[in-house]
Protein backbone atom coordinates (compact mmCIF):
# COMPACT_ATOMS: atom_id res chain seq x y z
CA UNK A 1 0.00 0.00 0.00
CA UNK A 2 2.82 2.41 0.79
CA UNK A 3 4.38 1.66 -2.61
CA UNK A 4 1.17 2.79 -4.32
CA UNK A 5 1.04 5.93 -2.22
CA UNK A 6 4.56 6.98 -3.18
CA UNK A 7 4.05 6.30 -6.86
CA UNK A 8 0.92 8.41 -6.82
CA UNK A 9 2.73 11.26 -5.12
CA UNK A 10 5.56 11.14 -7.62
CA UNK A 11 3.30 11.00 -10.67
CA UNK A 12 0.50 13.28 -9.63
CA UNK A 13 1.99 16.11 -7.58
CA UNK A 14 4.31 18.97 -8.35
CA UNK A 15 7.67 18.54 -6.66
CA UNK A 16 7.35 21.74 -4.69
CA UNK A 17 4.06 20.63 -3.23
CA UNK A 18 5.25 17.24 -1.97
CA UNK A 19 6.27 16.62 1.63
CA UNK A 20 9.58 14.89 0.98
CA UNK A 21 10.45 11.75 2.92
CA UNK A 22 13.64 12.08 4.95
CA UNK A 23 16.02 9.32 6.05
CA UNK A 24 14.43 9.32 9.52
CA UNK A 25 10.95 8.63 8.16
CA UNK A 26 9.61 5.05 8.18
CA UNK A 27 8.63 5.54 4.52
CA UNK A 28 12.31 5.09 3.64
CA UNK A 29 11.96 1.43 4.49
CA UNK A 30 9.40 1.00 1.71
CA UNK A 31 11.49 3.04 -0.73
CA UNK A 32 14.60 1.06 0.13
CA UNK A 33 12.90 -2.33 -0.22
CA UNK A 34 11.27 -1.42 -3.50
CA UNK A 35 14.55 -0.12 -4.98
CA UNK A 36 16.43 -3.25 -3.93
CA UNK A 37 13.60 -5.34 -5.37
CA UNK A 38 13.95 -3.63 -8.75
CA UNK A 39 17.66 -4.45 -8.84
CA UNK A 40 17.18 -8.04 -7.70
CA UNK A 41 14.46 -8.64 -10.28
CA UNK A 42 16.67 -7.34 -13.07
CA UNK A 43 19.57 -9.47 -11.85
CA UNK A 44 17.46 -12.62 -11.95
CA UNK A 45 15.53 -11.95 -15.18
CA UNK A 46 17.77 -9.93 -17.47
CA UNK A 47 20.92 -10.87 -19.38
CA UNK A 48 24.24 -9.40 -20.50
CA UNK A 49 24.75 -5.66 -19.92
CA UNK A 50 21.41 -5.01 -18.23
CA UNK A 51 22.21 -7.76 -15.74
CA UNK A 52 25.69 -6.25 -15.30
CA UNK A 53 24.15 -2.87 -14.43
CA UNK A 54 21.77 -4.48 -11.92
CA UNK A 55 24.63 -6.39 -10.28
CA UNK A 56 26.72 -3.23 -10.00
CA UNK A 57 23.84 -1.38 -8.40
CA UNK A 58 23.43 -4.10 -5.80
CA UNK A 59 27.16 -4.25 -5.10
CA UNK A 60 27.39 -0.49 -4.64
CA UNK A 61 24.93 -0.77 -1.78
CA UNK A 62 26.35 -3.85 -0.10
CA UNK A 63 24.20 -6.62 -1.60
CA UNK A 64 26.55 -9.42 -2.67
CA UNK A 65 24.53 -12.59 -2.20
CA UNK A 66 24.26 -14.70 -5.34
CA UNK A 67 26.15 -12.35 -7.66
CA UNK A 68 29.36 -14.36 -7.94
CA UNK A 69 27.34 -17.54 -8.51
CA UNK A 70 25.73 -15.91 -11.56
CA UNK A 71 28.88 -14.46 -13.12
CA UNK A 72 31.65 -16.93 -12.22
CA UNK A 73 30.54 -19.54 -14.79
CA UNK A 74 30.97 -16.90 -17.51
CA UNK A 75 34.56 -15.94 -16.73
CA UNK A 76 35.99 -18.00 -19.57
CA UNK A 77 32.93 -18.39 -21.80
CA UNK A 78 31.40 -14.92 -22.15
CA UNK A 79 31.78 -13.55 -25.69
CA UNK A 80 33.96 -10.53 -26.50
CA UNK A 81 32.69 -7.24 -25.12
CA UNK A 82 30.29 -8.89 -22.68
CA UNK A 83 33.21 -10.66 -20.99
CA UNK A 84 34.43 -7.22 -19.91
CA UNK A 85 31.16 -6.72 -18.02
CA UNK A 86 31.50 -10.13 -16.37
CA UNK A 87 35.03 -9.36 -15.18
CA UNK A 88 33.96 -5.87 -14.09
CA UNK A 89 31.21 -7.26 -11.87
CA UNK A 90 33.46 -9.91 -10.37
CA UNK A 91 36.17 -7.35 -9.65
CA UNK A 92 33.66 -5.25 -7.74
CA UNK A 93 32.30 -8.29 -5.93
CA UNK A 94 35.63 -8.89 -4.19
CA UNK A 95 36.27 -7.54 -0.72
CA UNK A 96 40.06 -8.01 -0.86
CA UNK A 97 42.49 -6.37 -3.28
CA UNK A 98 44.28 -9.66 -3.94
CA UNK A 99 41.03 -11.26 -5.07
CA UNK A 100 40.06 -8.27 -7.21
CA UNK A 101 43.37 -8.00 -9.06
CA UNK A 102 43.05 -11.08 -11.34
CA UNK A 103 39.83 -9.73 -12.85
CA UNK A 104 41.24 -6.23 -13.32
CA UNK A 105 44.33 -7.80 -14.92
CA UNK A 106 42.11 -9.56 -17.47
CA UNK A 107 40.57 -6.22 -18.38
CA UNK A 108 43.97 -4.54 -18.68
CA UNK A 109 45.15 -7.36 -20.94
CA UNK A 110 42.08 -6.97 -23.16
CA UNK A 111 42.92 -3.30 -23.57
CA UNK A 112 46.60 -4.03 -24.25
CA UNK A 113 45.67 -6.34 -27.14
CA UNK A 114 45.87 -3.82 -29.98
CA UNK A 115 43.95 -6.15 -32.30
CA UNK A 116 41.47 -7.25 -29.65
CA UNK A 117 37.71 -7.12 -30.19
CA UNK A 118 36.85 -5.18 -27.03
CA UNK A 119 39.63 -2.65 -26.36
CA UNK A 120 37.16 0.21 -26.04
CA UNK A 121 34.95 -1.69 -23.58
CA UNK A 122 38.06 -2.62 -21.60
CA UNK A 123 39.48 0.89 -21.24
CA UNK A 124 36.02 2.27 -20.40
CA UNK A 125 35.72 -0.30 -17.63
CA UNK A 126 39.20 0.51 -16.30
CA UNK A 127 38.15 4.15 -16.15
CA UNK A 128 34.93 3.37 -14.28
CA UNK A 129 36.71 1.10 -11.84
CA UNK A 130 39.04 3.95 -10.94
CA UNK A 131 42.06 2.00 -12.13
CA UNK A 132 45.32 3.91 -11.74
CA UNK A 133 47.74 1.56 -13.52
CA UNK A 134 49.74 3.60 -16.03
CA UNK A 135 51.01 1.07 -18.54
CA UNK A 136 53.15 2.18 -21.45
CA UNK A 137 50.31 1.32 -23.84
CA UNK A 138 47.76 3.30 -21.87
CA UNK A 139 49.98 6.38 -21.82
CA UNK A 140 50.75 5.97 -25.51
CA UNK A 141 47.03 5.89 -26.38
CA UNK A 142 46.42 8.87 -24.10
CA UNK A 143 49.07 10.83 -26.04
CA UNK A 144 48.70 9.54 -29.57
CA UNK A 145 45.37 7.74 -29.82
CA UNK A 146 42.18 8.96 -31.40
CA UNK A 147 38.51 9.28 -30.64
CA UNK A 148 36.82 7.60 -27.70
CA UNK A 149 39.74 5.25 -27.13
CA UNK A 150 42.02 8.19 -26.41
CA UNK A 151 39.41 9.93 -24.27
CA UNK A 152 38.94 6.88 -22.06
CA UNK A 153 42.72 6.39 -21.79
CA UNK A 154 43.03 9.99 -20.61
CA UNK A 155 40.27 9.35 -18.07
CA UNK A 156 42.23 6.38 -16.68
CA UNK A 157 45.37 8.52 -16.52
CA UNK A 158 43.42 11.23 -14.69
CA UNK A 159 42.34 8.67 -12.08
CA UNK A 160 45.85 8.95 -10.67
CA UNK A 161 45.20 12.56 -9.73
CA UNK A 162 47.82 14.73 -11.50
CA UNK A 163 46.46 18.08 -12.67
CA UNK A 164 48.07 17.72 -16.08
CA UNK A 165 46.25 14.44 -16.72
CA UNK A 166 42.90 15.94 -15.79
CA UNK A 167 43.69 18.90 -18.05
CA UNK A 168 44.49 16.52 -20.92
CA UNK A 169 41.13 14.81 -20.40
CA UNK A 170 39.38 18.19 -20.48
CA UNK A 171 40.91 19.00 -23.87
CA UNK A 172 38.76 16.21 -25.31
CA UNK A 173 35.89 18.70 -25.03
CA UNK A 174 37.44 20.39 -28.08
CA UNK A 175 36.86 17.29 -30.20
CA UNK A 176 34.52 17.54 -33.20
CA UNK A 177 33.13 14.11 -32.25
CA UNK A 178 29.97 14.05 -30.12
CA UNK A 179 31.00 10.78 -28.49
CA UNK A 180 34.38 12.14 -27.39
CA UNK A 181 32.90 15.25 -25.81
CA UNK A 182 30.25 13.13 -24.14
CA UNK A 183 32.93 10.87 -22.67
CA UNK A 184 34.34 13.81 -20.71
CA UNK A 185 30.94 14.55 -19.18
CA UNK A 186 30.32 10.89 -18.51
CA UNK A 187 33.70 10.57 -16.85
CA UNK A 188 33.37 13.66 -14.69
CA UNK A 189 30.12 12.32 -13.27
CA UNK A 190 32.23 9.55 -11.71
CA UNK A 191 34.84 11.94 -10.26
CA UNK A 192 34.48 12.88 -6.59
CA UNK A 193 35.66 16.39 -7.43
CA UNK A 194 37.11 18.28 -10.39
CA UNK A 195 39.41 21.28 -10.45
CA UNK A 196 37.99 24.79 -10.91
CA UNK A 197 39.48 25.12 -14.40
CA UNK A 198 37.83 21.83 -15.42
CA UNK A 199 34.49 22.96 -14.03
CA UNK A 200 34.69 26.25 -15.91
CA UNK A 201 35.47 24.45 -19.16
CA UNK A 202 32.66 21.95 -18.55
CA UNK A 203 30.15 24.77 -18.02
CA UNK A 204 31.29 26.36 -21.27
CA UNK A 205 30.92 23.03 -23.07
CA UNK A 206 27.31 22.76 -21.91
CA UNK A 207 26.62 26.25 -23.26
CA UNK A 208 28.29 25.40 -26.56
CA UNK A 209 26.66 22.02 -27.08
CA UNK A 210 23.48 22.07 -29.22
CA UNK A 211 20.32 21.31 -27.24
CA UNK A 212 19.66 18.38 -29.56
CA UNK A 213 23.22 17.06 -29.24
CA UNK A 214 23.14 13.27 -28.71
CA UNK A 215 25.71 13.34 -25.87
CA UNK A 216 24.79 16.64 -24.23
CA UNK A 217 23.05 14.83 -21.37
CA UNK A 218 26.42 13.62 -20.05
CA UNK A 219 27.82 17.14 -19.93
CA UNK A 220 24.70 18.42 -18.16
CA UNK A 221 24.76 15.56 -15.65
CA UNK A 222 28.40 16.17 -14.74
CA UNK A 223 27.82 19.90 -14.43
CA UNK A 224 24.92 19.28 -12.06
CA UNK A 225 27.09 17.00 -9.92
CA UNK A 226 29.98 19.46 -9.56
CA UNK A 227 28.56 22.99 -9.94
CA UNK A 228 27.15 25.31 -7.29
CA UNK A 229 24.58 28.10 -7.13
CA UNK A 230 22.80 29.31 -10.26
CA UNK A 231 24.87 27.09 -12.54
CA UNK A 232 23.81 24.03 -10.61
CA UNK A 233 20.17 25.13 -10.65
CA UNK A 234 20.25 25.61 -14.42
CA UNK A 235 21.86 22.21 -14.90
CA UNK A 236 19.20 20.60 -12.71
CA UNK A 237 16.41 22.17 -14.77
CA UNK A 238 17.96 20.78 -17.94
CA UNK A 239 18.46 17.39 -16.32
CA UNK A 240 14.81 17.18 -15.30
CA UNK A 241 13.74 17.84 -18.89
CA UNK A 242 15.80 14.85 -19.98
CA UNK A 243 14.27 12.79 -17.19
CA UNK A 244 10.77 13.65 -18.35
CA UNK A 245 11.14 13.61 -22.13
CA UNK A 246 14.48 12.00 -22.99
CA UNK A 247 15.25 8.73 -24.70
CA UNK A 248 16.28 5.71 -22.64
CA UNK A 249 19.96 6.66 -22.37
CA UNK A 250 19.07 10.21 -21.35
CA UNK A 251 16.64 9.09 -18.65
CA UNK A 252 19.22 6.61 -17.37
CA UNK A 253 21.90 9.29 -17.10
CA UNK A 254 19.52 11.82 -15.55
CA UNK A 255 18.71 9.35 -12.77
CA UNK A 256 22.41 8.69 -12.24
CA UNK A 257 23.19 12.40 -11.98
CA UNK A 258 20.42 12.96 -9.46
CA UNK A 259 21.69 10.04 -7.40
CA UNK A 260 25.21 11.46 -7.27
CA UNK A 261 23.85 14.73 -5.90
CA UNK A 262 22.15 13.05 -2.94
CA UNK A 263 19.19 15.44 -2.64
CA UNK A 264 16.13 13.92 -0.88
CA UNK A 265 13.98 16.37 -2.82
CA UNK A 266 14.57 14.25 -5.93
CA UNK A 267 13.05 11.13 -4.37
CA UNK A 268 9.51 11.46 -5.83
CA UNK A 269 10.88 11.93 -9.34
CA UNK A 270 13.05 8.87 -9.02
CA UNK A 271 10.27 6.75 -7.54
CA UNK A 272 8.20 7.45 -10.63
CA UNK A 273 10.98 5.94 -12.78
CA UNK A 274 10.94 2.68 -10.85
CA UNK A 275 8.03 2.02 -13.23
CA UNK A 276 9.85 3.21 -16.36
CA UNK A 277 9.19 0.96 -19.38
CA UNK A 278 12.97 0.42 -19.80
CA UNK A 279 14.66 -1.93 -17.35
CA UNK A 280 17.95 -0.03 -17.48
CA UNK A 281 16.19 3.19 -16.44
CA UNK A 282 14.47 1.39 -13.57
CA UNK A 283 17.89 0.12 -12.47
CA UNK A 284 19.36 3.62 -12.58
CA UNK A 285 16.44 5.08 -10.61
CA UNK A 286 16.72 2.35 -7.98
CA UNK A 287 20.47 2.86 -7.69
CA UNK A 288 19.96 6.61 -7.33
CA UNK A 289 17.37 6.19 -4.57
CA UNK A 290 19.69 3.95 -2.59
CA UNK A 291 22.54 6.43 -3.11
CA UNK A 292 20.39 9.27 -1.77
CA UNK A 293 19.42 7.13 1.21
CA UNK A 294 23.09 6.44 2.02
CA UNK A 295 24.14 10.06 1.44
CA UNK A 296 21.62 11.16 4.02
CA UNK A 297 22.72 8.73 6.67
CA UNK A 298 20.10 6.03 6.46
CA UNK A 299 21.29 2.47 5.81
CA UNK A 300 19.71 -0.92 6.24
TAWOMO-V582985 format. One line per field, one symbol per residue. ss: DSSP state (H for helix, E for strand, - for the rest). A space follows every 10 residues. Layout:
# TAWOMO-V582985
ss = ???
This chain:
# TAWOMO-V582985
ss = -HHHHHHHHH HH--HHH--- ------HHHH HHHHHHHHHH HHHHH--HHH HHHHHHHHHH ------HHHH HHHH------ -HHHHHHHHH HHH---HHHH HHHHHHHHHH HH------HH HHHHHHHH-- -----HHHHH HHHH--HHHH HHHHHHHH-- --HHHHHHHH HHHH---HHH HHHHHHHHHH -----HHHHH HHHHHHHH-- -----HHHHH HHHHHH--HH HHHHHHHHHH HHHHH--HHH HHHHHHHHHH H--HHHHHHH HHHHH---HH HHHHHHHHHH HHHHH-----
